[in-house]
Amino acid sequence: MQRMGHDSVRAALIYQHSTAEADRKLADSMDDKIARSQTIQAAG
């Protein structure tokens, strides 16, 4: 993990966790938008 440019394994793990959390929030937001769009299309 140090090859990724981080000073320590701990820093790399913290970065990976933060990135995974941000990815999850983005995916959840996209899921919500898709679900709302499908609901509107089904009603219309």
N, C-alpha and C positions, 0 to 999 in steps of 0.2 A: 504494500500500500504506500510505502514511502516513495515509490517511483511515480506516484500520481502527483507529486509536488508538495505533499504534506510533510510537516516536520515530524510527525509521529503517527503511529497506528491509531492512537486515540483520536487525533484530529481528523484522520480520514474517516473513521467510524462516525464521528459527530457530523461531518459533512454529508456522508451517505444517508444518515438518518434524516437530516434536514431536507435533503433532496427528495427522499422517498415521501416524506410528509407533504411537501409542496406538490408533488406529482399526484398524491391521493386527493388533495383538495381540488386540484384542477380537474381530475377525472370525475369526482363527485359533482362538480359544477356543470360539467358537460352532460353528465347523465340527467341531471335535473332539467336542463334546457331541452334535451331530446324528449324527455317524458312530457314536459309541458307542450312541446310542439306536436307530439303525437296525440295528446288529449284534445288540443284545439282542432286538429285535422279530423279526428273522429267525430267531434261535435258538429263540425261544419259541413 
